């Protein structure tokens, strides 16, 4: 298991208070960090372009997570919201 920097930022921004923020930070920094390269950003742009052509507007952060997961061979975990 590993984590991308953008996921760390997304999770930390959702903290309810300083204590939760610190608890999350301490847990997240134990995971190996997936670092993005120039080629990854190019692939993010291509993916977003293709999705937009198909009528889907996907946030760039989600495209980045997908590109990095595919590149590293990791599954993506998500919380489904109603």
Secondary structure, 3 states (H helix, E strand, C coil): CEEEHHHHHHHHHCCCCHHHHHHHHHHHCCCEEECCCHHHHHHHHHHHHHHHHCCCCCCHHHHHHHHHHHHHCCCCCCCCCC
